[in-house]
Amino acid sequence: MVVEVLSPSNTASEMEMKLSLYEEAGVREYWVLDPKNKQARAYRLSNGTYLMQRYKDQSIITSAVLPGLEIDLKSLFAE
């Protein structure tokens, strides 16, 4: 599992490259946390391809590979 917190210096092409590399390497779950937009994306490997689920600031994101791991985005992104 990989969890990444975006910063202003992250570029779209950089994120696309990482997504492709993680998918190719077989990383089962990849979370991208976006504090600026108060949202997250979870990519979960299914038959060698990532399926993406988007979470907004009122959601709780849970891990498919680490049972019991969940993060309340409202608390995480609280100012």
C-alpha distances in whole Angstrom, upper triangle without the diagonal:
4,7,10,14,16,19,23,22,20,21,21,21,18,16,17,17,13,12,14,13,9,11,14,11,10,6,6,5,6,8,11,13,17,19,22,22,21,18,15,13,10,10,9,10,14,16,15,15,13,14,14,15,17,17,20,21,23,20,17,14,12,9,10,7,8,12,14,11,13,14,18,18,22,22,19,21,24,27
4,7,10,13,16,19,19,16,18,18,18,15,13,15,14,11,10,13,12,9,11,14,12,11,7,9,6,5,6,9,11,14,17,20,20,19,16,13,12,10,10,11,12,16,18,16,16,13,15,14,15,16,17,19,20,22,19,17,14,13,11,12,11,11,15,16,13,14,14,18,17,21,20,17,19,22,24
4,7,10,13,17,17,14,17,17,18,15,12,15,15,12,12,15,14,11,14,17,15,15,11,12,8,6,5,6,7,11,13,16,17,15,13,10,10,9,10,12,14,18,21,19,18,15,16,14,14,14,14,16,17,19,17,15,12,12,11,13,12,12,15,16,12,12,12,15,14,17,17,14,15,19,21
4,6,9,13,13,11,13,14,15,12,10,13,14,10,11,14,14,12,15,17,16,17,13,14,11,8,6,5,6,9,11,13,14,14,12,10,10,10,12,14,16,20,23,21,19,16,17,15,15,14,15,16,16,19,18,16,14,15,14,16,16,16,19,19,15,15,14,16,14,17,17,14,14,18,19
4,7,10,11,10,13,14,16,13,11,15,16,13,14,17,17,16,18,21,20,20,17,18,14,11,8,6,5,6,7,10,12,11,11,9,11,12,14,17,20,23,26,24,22,19,19,16,16,15,14,15,14,17,17,16,14,16,16,19,19,18,21,20,17,16,13,15,12,15,15,11,11,15,16
4,7,8,6,9,11,13,11,9,13,14,12,13,17,17,16,19,21,21,22,19,20,16,13,10,7,6,5,7,8,10,11,11,10,11,13,15,18,21,24,27,25,22,19,20,17,17,15,15,15,15,18,18,18,16,19,19,21,22,22,24,24,20,19,16,17,14,17,17,13,12,16,16
4,5,6,9,12,14,12,11,15,16,15,16,19,20,19,22,24,24,25,22,23,20,16,14,11,9,8,8,8,11,12,13,13,15,17,19,22,24,28,30,28,26,23,23,20,20,18,18,18,17,21,21,21,20,22,22,25,25,25,27,27,23,22,19,20,17,18,19,15,14,16,16
4,6,8,11,14,12,12,16,17,16,18,21,21,21,24,26,26,27,25,26,23,19,17,13,12,10,10,9,11,14,15,15,17,20,21,25,27,30,33,30,28,25,25,22,22,20,20,19,19,22,23,24,22,25,25,28,28,28,31,30,27,25,22,22,19,20,21,18,16,18,17
4,6,10,12,10,11,14,15,14,17,19,19,20,22,24,24,26,24,26,23,19,18,14,14,12,13,12,15,17,17,17,18,21,21,25,26,30,32,29,27,24,25,23,23,21,22,22,22,25,25,26,24,27,26,29,29,29,32,32,28,27,24,25,22,24,24,20,19,21,21
4,7,9,7,7,11,11,11,13,16,16,16,19,21,21,23,20,22,20,16,15,11,12,11,12,12,14,16,15,15,15,17,18,21,23,26,28,25,23,20,22,19,20,19,19,20,20,24,23,24,22,24,24,26,26,26,29,29,26,25,22,23,20,23,23,20,18,21,21
4,5,5,6,9,10,11,12,14,15,17,18,20,21,23,21,23,21,17,16,13,14,13,15,14,15,17,17,16,16,18,18,22,23,26,28,25,22,20,21,19,20,19,20,21,22,25,25,26,24,26,25,27,27,28,31,31,28,27,25,26,23,25,26,22,21,24,24
4,5,5,6,9,10,11,12,14,15,17,18,20,21,20,21,19,16,15,12,14,13,16,15,15,17,16,15,14,16,16,19,21,23,25,22,19,17,18,16,18,17,19,20,21,25,24,25,23,25,24,25,26,27,30,31,27,26,25,25,22,25,26,23,21,25,25
4,5,5,6,9,10,11,12,14,15,16,18,20,19,21,20,17,17,14,17,16,19,18,18,21,19,18,16,18,17,20,21,23,24,21,19,17,19,17,20,19,22,23,25,28,27,27,25,27,26,26,27,28,31,32,29,28,27,28,25,28,29,26,25,28,29
4,6,5,6,9,10,11,12,14,15,16,18,17,20,18,15,15,13,15,15,18,17,18,20,19,17,16,17,16,19,20,23,24,21,19,17,19,18,20,19,21,23,24,27,26,26,23,25,24,25,25,26,29,30,27,26,25,27,24,27,28,24,23,27,27
4,5,5,6,9,10,11,12,14,15,16,15,17,15,11,12,9,12,12,15,16,16,17,15,13,12,13,12,16,17,20,21,19,16,14,16,14,16,16,18,19,21,24,23,23,20,21,20,21,22,23,26,27,24,23,22,23,21,24,25,21,21,24,25
4,6,5,6,9,10,11,12,14,15,15,17,15,12,13,12,15,15,18,19,18,20,17,15,13,14,12,15,15,18,19,16,14,12,14,13,16,16,19,21,23,26,24,24,21,23,21,22,22,24,27,28,25,25,24,26,23,26,28,24,24,27,28
4,5,5,6,9,10,11,12,14,14,16,16,13,15,13,17,17,21,21,21,23,20,18,16,16,14,16,16,19,20,16,15,13,16,16,19,19,22,24,26,29,27,27,23,24,23,23,23,25,28,29,26,26,26,28,25,29,30,26,26,30,31
4,5,5,6,8,10,10,12,11,14,13,10,12,11,14,15,19,20,20,21,19,16,14,14,12,14,14,17,19,15,14,12,15,14,17,18,20,22,24,27,25,24,21,21,19,20,19,21,24,26,23,23,22,25,23,26,27,23,23,27,28
4,6,5,6,9,10,11,10,12,10,8,10,10,14,15,19,20,19,20,17,14,11,11,9,11,11,14,16,13,10,9,11,11,14,15,17,20,22,25,22,22,19,19,17,18,17,20,23,24,21,22,21,23,22,25,26,23,23,27,28
4,6,5,6,9,10,10,13,13,11,14,14,17,19,22,23,23,24,21,18,15,14,11,13,12,14,15,11,10,9,12,13,16,18,21,23,26,28,26,25,22,22,20,20,19,22,25,27,24,25,25,27,25,29,30,27,27,31,32
4,5,5,6,9,9,12,12,11,14,14,18,20,23,24,24,25,22,19,17,15,13,14,12,15,16,12,12,11,15,15,19,20,23,25,27,30,27,26,23,23,20,20,19,21,24,27,24,25,25,28,26,30,30,27,27,31,33
4,5,5,6,5,8,9,8,11,12,16,18,22,23,23,23,20,17,14,13,10,11,10,13,14,11,10,9,13,13,16,18,20,23,25,27,25,23,20,19,16,16,15,17,21,23,20,21,22,25,23,27,28,24,25,29,31
4,5,5,6,8,9,9,12,14,18,20,23,25,24,24,21,18,14,12,9,9,7,10,10,7,7,7,10,12,15,17,20,23,26,28,25,24,20,19,17,16,15,18,21,23,21,22,23,25,24,28,29,26,27,31,33
4,5,8,10,12,12,16,17,21,23,27,28,28,28,25,21,18,16,13,13,10,12,11,8,8,10,14,15,19,21,24,27,29,31,28,27,24,23,20,19,17,20,24,26,24,25,26,29,28,32,33,29,30,34,36
4,6,9,11,12,15,17,21,23,26,28,28,28,25,22,19,17,13,13,11,13,13,9,11,12,15,17,20,22,24,28,29,31,28,27,23,22,19,18,16,18,22,24,22,24,25,28,28,31,32,29,30,33,35
4,6,9,10,14,17,20,23,26,28,28,27,24,20,17,15,12,10,7,10,10,7,9,10,13,15,18,20,23,26,28,30,26,25,21,19,16,14,13,16,19,22,20,22,23,26,26,30,30,27,29,33,35
4,6,7,11,13,17,20,23,25,25,24,21,17,15,12,9,8,7,11,12,10,10,9,12,14,16,18,20,23,25,26,23,21,18,16,13,12,10,13,16,19,17,18,20,23,23,26,27,24,25,29,31
4,7,10,14,17,20,23,26,25,24,20,17,14,10,8,6,5,8,10,9,10,8,10,12,14,17,18,22,24,25,21,19,15,14,10,9,7,10,13,16,15,16,18,21,21,25,25,23,25,28,31
4,7,10,13,16,19,22,21,20,17,13,10,7,6,5,6,10,13,11,11,8,10,10,11,13,15,18,20,21,18,16,12,11,8,7,7,9,12,15,12,13,15,18,18,21,22,19,21,24,27
4,7,10,13,16,19,18,17,14,10,8,6,5,7,9,12,15,13,12,9,10,9,11,12,13,16,18,20,17,16,12,12,10,10,10,12,15,16,13,14,14,17,16,20,20,17,19,22,25
4,6,10,13,15,15,13,11,7,6,4,6,9,12,15,18,17,15,11,12,9,10,10,10,13,14,16,14,13,9,10,9,11,12,12,15,16,12,12,11,14,12,16,17,14,15,19,21
4,6,10,12,12,11,9,6,5,7,8,12,14,18,21,19,17,13,13,10,11,10,10,12,13,16,14,14,11,13,13,15,15,16,18,19,15,14,13,14,12,15,16,13,13,17,19
4,6,9,9,8,6,4,7,9,11,15,18,21,24,22,20,16,16,13,12,10,9,10,10,13,12,12,10,13,13,16,17,17,19,18,15,13,11,12,9,12,13,10,10,13,15
4,6,6,6,5,6,8,11,14,17,20,23,26,25,22,19,18,15,14,11,10,10,10,13,13,14,13,16,17,20,21,21,23,22,18,16,13,13,10,12,14,10,9,13,14
4,6,5,7,8,12,14,17,21,24,27,30,28,26,22,22,18,17,14,12,11,9,13,14,14,14,17,19,22,23,22,24,23,19,17,13,13,9,11,11,8,6,9,10
4,6,8,10,13,17,19,23,26,29,32,30,27,24,23,19,18,15,14,12,11,14,16,17,17,20,22,25,26,26,27,26,23,20,17,16,12,13,14,12,9,11,11
4,6,9,11,15,18,21,24,27,30,29,26,22,21,17,15,12,11,9,8,12,13,15,15,19,21,23,25,25,27,25,22,19,16,15,11,12,14,12,9,12,12
4,7,11,14,17,20,24,26,29,28,26,22,20,17,15,11,9,6,5,9,10,12,12,16,18,21,23,23,24,22,19,16,13,11,8,8,10,9,6,9,10
4,7,10,13,17,20,22,26,25,22,18,17,13,11,7,6,4,5,9,9,10,10,14,16,18,20,20,21,20,17,14,12,11,7,9,12,10,8,12,14
4,7,10,13,16,19,22,21,19,15,14,10,8,6,5,7,8,11,9,10,8,11,12,15,17,17,18,18,15,12,10,11,8,11,13,11,10,14,16
4,6,10,13,16,19,18,15,11,10,7,6,5,6,9,11,13,11,12,9,11,12,13,15,16,18,18,15,14,12,13,11,15,17,14,14,18,20
4,6,10,12,16,15,13,9,8,6,5,6,8,11,14,15,12,11,8,9,9,10,12,13,15,16,13,12,12,14,13,16,18,15,16,20,22
4,7,9,13,12,9,5,5,4,7,9,11,15,17,19,16,15,11,12,10,10,11,14,16,18,15,15,15,17,16,20,21,19,20,23,26
4,6,10,10,8,5,5,7,8,11,14,17,20,21,17,16,12,11,9,8,9,12,14,16,15,15,16,19,18,22,23,21,22,26,29
4,7,6,5,4,6,9,12,15,17,21,23,24,21,20,16,15,12,10,10,14,16,19,17,18,20,22,22,26,27,25,26,29,32
4,5,5,6,7,10,13,16,19,23,25,26,23,21,18,16,14,11,12,16,17,20,20,20,22,24,24,28,29,27,29,32,35
4,6,8,10,13,16,20,22,26,29,30,26,25,22,20,18,15,15,19,20,23,23,24,26,28,28,32,33,31,32,36,38
4,7,10,13,16,19,22,26,29,30,27,25,22,21,18,15,15,19,21,24,23,24,26,28,28,31,33,30,31,35,37
4,7,10,13,16,19,23,26,27,24,23,20,19,17,15,16,19,21,24,22,23,24,26,25,29,31,28,29,33,35
4,6,10,13,16,19,22,24,21,20,17,16,14,13,14,17,19,21,20,20,21,23,22,25,27,24,25,29,31
4,7,10,13,17,20,21,18,18,15,15,13,12,14,17,19,21,19,18,19,21,20,23,25,23,24,27,30
4,7,10,13,17,18,15,15,12,13,13,12,15,17,19,20,18,17,17,18,17,20,22,20,20,24,27
4,7,10,14,14,12,12,10,11,12,12,15,17,17,18,16,14,15,15,14,17,19,18,18,21,24
4,7,10,12,9,11,9,12,13,14,17,18,19,19,17,15,14,14,12,14,17,16,15,18,21
4,7,8,6,8,7,10,13,14,17,18,18,18,15,12,11,10,8,11,13,12,12,15,18
4,6,6,9,9,13,16,18,21,21,21,20,17,14,12,10,7,9,12,11,10,13,15
4,6,8,10,14,17,19,22,21,21,20,17,14,11,8,5,5,9,9,7,9,12
4,7,10,13,17,19,22,21,21,19,17,13,11,8,6,5,9,10,10,11,14
4,6,10,13,16,18,18,17,16,14,10,9,6,6,7,10,10,11,13,16
4,6,10,13,16,15,14,12,10,6,6,4,6,8,10,10,12,14,17
4,7,10,12,12,12,11,8,5,5,7,7,10,12,11,13,15,19
4,7,9,8,8,8,6,4,7,9,10,14,14,13,16,18,22
4,5,5,6,7,6,6,9,12,13,17,17,16,18,21,24
4,6,6,9,9,10,13,15,17,20,21,19,22,24,28
4,6,9,9,11,14,17,19,22,22,20,23,26,29
4,6,6,9,12,16,17,21,20,19,22,24,27
4,6,8,12,15,18,21,20,19,22,25,28
4,6,10,13,15,18,17,17,20,22,25
4,7,10,13,16,15,14,17,19,23
4,7,9,12,12,11,14,16,20
4,6,9,8,7,10,13,16
4,5,6,6,9,10,14
4,5,5,6,8,12
4,6,5,6,10
4,6,5,9
4,6,9
4,6
4
